[in-house]
C-alpha cells in the first residue's frame, strides 16, 4: 500500500508586506476613485452651448488605459497600479497579457513558420513576429538574406523551438516585432520553462543571470523564465542556432529543479522575481528536499526566511493589493 502524507491545518498569521522606502505604489481596484482633482485650467475657448459668454474648462489630466470619467471623477476600470506620465494617468493591470515595450527581453516559442518570418508565442494578445532579416545567420555571417536562406528557415528555427529575443518595435495593432541580432540571443535547449505573471518580473538592466549555484536564468519581461545549466564554454561560432543535446548531469538537474520550485514558491506568495530574490530563496531551501519545497508550510517558511535574509525585498503589486502573504 502506498504511503500517504497528511498535514494538519495550521493557523497562519497574516504578515504585512512593506515595500521599501520610496517604492510605494498607488494600487486601485475596479470602481476605485483615482482622483477627484481633475485639474481644470482655463483657456480662451468658448464652451459649446455657453451662449458665447462662457469660458471653457479643459481637463489637465488626460485619461489613459484602464480609466473612465464619471461625475467629474477619474475612476479605475481594472485592478492594478496607477501610473502617471506628466498629465497622462493610466492603470496598469496586474493580471494581464504581456504588453511589449522596446528593449524588453522575452522568451518565446515558435508557433509557425511563414514567408520571411516566424510567429512567436510571447504571452501577449497577438503572436509576435521574428523577421528573417532580424536574425544573425549561423556563424555570425553578415550579408543580405537570399532565397536560399528563406528555404532554410526551418533549419534555423522550427515549430516548437524556444528562443530568447529582444523587442525591436511595436506594430500599430500592438503586435511585437523581435530581433536576435546578438549572440546572447537565439535558440534555447536543455532547460526548464516556468510561466509566471509578467507583473512579477522586476525590470533590470540585464535579465541574463549566471547564479553561483551552478545554473543560469533568463527572466523574460513577458513572464517566461528559462532555467538552464551554466555553460562552461559558450559556442559563439554557431550563432545561437545549435542545440546541445548532451545528457545533463544529475547534480545540475537537481539545481534546476530546486530553482524551479523556488520560483514557484515566490510566485505563490506574489513576490517580485529577480536574481537576488531567487538566490536567497534557493539558499533558504537547502535544508529541505526538492519535492517538499512546494508544501504550503515549507513554502511560507522559505519565502519568509528569504525576505528576512535580504532585508525585505519588494513584494509584487498583487500581494499589496489583497494584503495577504500566502
N, C-alpha and C positions, 0 to 999 in steps of 0.2 A: 504494500500500500504506500502511495506517495505521501511524503510529509507535507503538511500544510502549515504555513506560517500565519499566526494570528497575532494581531496587535490590539491592545485595549485602547479605547478612546481616551484622549487626554485634553484637558483644558489648556488652551494656548492664549497667553496674554497678548493683546494687540500691542504692537511696537510702533512707535512713531518713526516715520521716515523723514528725517530732516535733510533738506537739500543743503549743500554747502553754501557758505555766505556768498551773496551775490548771485546765486543760482536759482532764486525763487522764480516760479513761473505762474502766470495767470491762467488757471485752469477753469474751464466752464463746461457745463452740461447743456443739453438741448433745452432751450427756453430760458436760460440764464441771461440776465441783462449785462452786457459788456460795459456799456457806458450810457449815461443819460445826458452827459455834456457833449452835445454834437458839435460844439464849437462854431456856432453860427458867426458868420462875418458879413459885414455889409459891403455892398457893391453898388455901382451906379445903374444897374439894370433894373427894369421895372418888373414887378411880379405880374404874371399873367392873371388878368381878371381883377387887378387892383384899381382900375379906373384911371390909370395914368399917373396917380399921385403917390403910389406906394413905392417902397424901397425893397428890392428883392433880398432874400436871405438865402445864402448858399452854404451848404454844409462844408465845413473844413475837414471833416472826417469822411474818407472815402470808404465805401462798403466793399469788402473783399469776399472771397470764398468762405462759405460756412456761416454767413451772417445774413440778417434781414432787418428791415426797419419797421417798427410798429409803434404808434403813439409817440413819435419822436424819441424812440429808444432803439439802440442798436442791440439786437438780440442774437444769440448763438443758435444755429440750427443743427450743429453737431457737437459731440463731446470732444474736447481737445484743448490745445494750448493756443492762447491768444498771441498773435504776432503782429507787431506794429512796424511798419516801414514808412517813416515820415507821416503822412496823413492817411495812409492805407492801413486798414485794420482787417485782419482775416483770422480764421480759426483753422489751425492745422489739426485734422482729425487724428485720434490716437490709433484706432484700428481701421486702417485704410490701405488701399493698394499703394504700391510704390510710385511716387511722383518724381521722375528723374530730374536731376539738376546737372548742368555741365560740370565735368570734372569728377563726378561720383565714380567710385569703384564698385563694380557689380559682378556678381557671379550668376551665370545663366546657363540654360540648357538649350541646345539646338533642337528646334521642333520641325523645321522644314528647310529644304534647300531649293532656292528659286533662282531665277536668272540674275546672275551677278550679285546675289545677296543671300544671306541666311536669315531665317526668322529665329529669334531667341526669346525664350520664356524667362522674364526677369521679375515676375511678381507684380507687374504693372497692369493697367487696364487693357492695354494693347500690346501685342508682341513687339519686341524691339527688333531693330534691323542692324545687321552687320554687313556692310557692303564689301564686295571683293576688293575694291580699291582702298579699303580702310584696314587692311591687314598687311603684315610682313610676310613675304614669301619665305619658304624654308631656306635656311642658310643666311637669312638677312639680306637677300639679293634685292637691290633697288633698281626697278625698271617698271615700265608700264605693263599693266596686266593685259594679256593677249587672249585669243580664243582658246588656246591650249590650257591656259590657267582656268578658264571658265569650265572647260570639260573636266578638269581635275579637281573641281571644288570638293567633291566627296572624298578625295584623297587627303585633303586638309582637314575638313570638318564634316561630319555626317550627323544624321538624326540621332539624338540621344547623348551626344558628347557634351560634357560640361566645360565651360570656358570662363576665364576671368577677363574683364574688359573695362574700358573707361568710357563714360558718356561723352560723346563728341558734340552732339547738338540735339535739339528738341524740335520735332516737326510741329506744324501748326495744329494738328489734331491731337497732340500730346504724346505721340509715339516717340520712342527714344532711338537715337542713332548711336551706335557703338563703334569703337575702333580698338585695335590691338597692335598699334604701331610701336610697341616697346617689347623687349624680350622678356620682361617680367609678366606680360600677359600671354594668354594662349590657352591651349588645351590642358585640362586638369585630369589627373589619373591617380589611382592608389590613395584614396582618402574617404572621408565621410562627409556628407552634406547634411547640415542642420538648417531647418527653415524656422525663422522667428519673425516677429513683427518688426517692420522697418523702424518703428519709433523707438525701439530698444537698442539700436546700434548707434553708439556715440560717434559723432563726426570727429575725425582726427586728421592730422597731416598725412599719415600713412596708415593704410589698412592691411598691410602685409607684415606679419609679426612672426619672428622666429623665437619661440619660447624656450627658456633654459631647460625645460623638462624633456626636450628631445623631439618636439613636434612643432609644426607651424600652422598658423591660421590665417585665413583671408576673411576679413569681416566686411562682407558686401553691404553697401548702403541700402540695398534692396531687401535686406533681411535674409539673404542666403549666405551661410557661413560654411567655409570649406576647411576641414581639418586634415592634415596630411603629414607624413613623416618628413622631418627636415633633411634635405638633400645635402650630402657632404660635398658634392661637386656638381654644379649646375651645368647642364649641357646647353650652351647658347648657340651651337652650330646648327641645331635643328630648327631654330626659330620658334620654338614653343609648340610644335605640332607632332611631337613624338610622345608615345605613351610608354612609360616604364612599367612593364608587366612582371618584373621580378617579385618573388614572394617577399612579403613584409615580415620581418622578424616578430616573434610573439611579444617581445618587450615593447616594440613600437605600437603594436596593435592594442596592447593594454593601455598605453599612454593615451592613444587616440580615443579609446572607449571611455576612459576616465574624463578626458577633456569634454567629450560629447555630453556625458551625464552632468558634468559641472555646468555647462552652458544651459542645459535643460533646467537644472535647479535654479540658476539665476533667472531664467525666463519665467519659471513658475512663480517666483516672488517678484517679478517685474522689475528687476534690477538692470541698470544700463550695462551694456556689453562693450568692453574694451580690453586691451591686453592686461592691464593691471587687475581689474576685477576678476578676469578669468584665471590669472595666475594665483591670486590669493585664494580663490575658491578651490583651485586644484591642490594647493598646499594644505588647505583645511580638510580636504577629503582623503588625505593619505592614510589616515588612521582607520578608514572604513574600506570594505571591499567594494569593487566597482558596481556590483549588482545591488548593493544596499544604498547607494547614493540617492536613488530616486524614491526611497521610502520617505513619507511625509515628515516624520520626526527627524530623520537624518538630514534631509534636505534643509529643513529650517535651522538645524544646528550648524551645518556647514556654512550656509549663507550668513548667519548671524556672526559666526567666528570670522568669516572673511571680511565682513563690514567692520568689525572691531579692530582687526589687524591693519586694515588700510585706512583707518580714521574716518569711516563712514563715507564710502564712495557713493556717488549720487544714485538715487533710485529713478526708475522710469516714471514718466508722467501718468501712466495708468494707475500705478500704485498710489501716487499722491492724490489722484482724483477720488479713488474709492476709500482711501485712508486705512488700508489693510496691509499687513505684511505677508500673509500667507494665503 
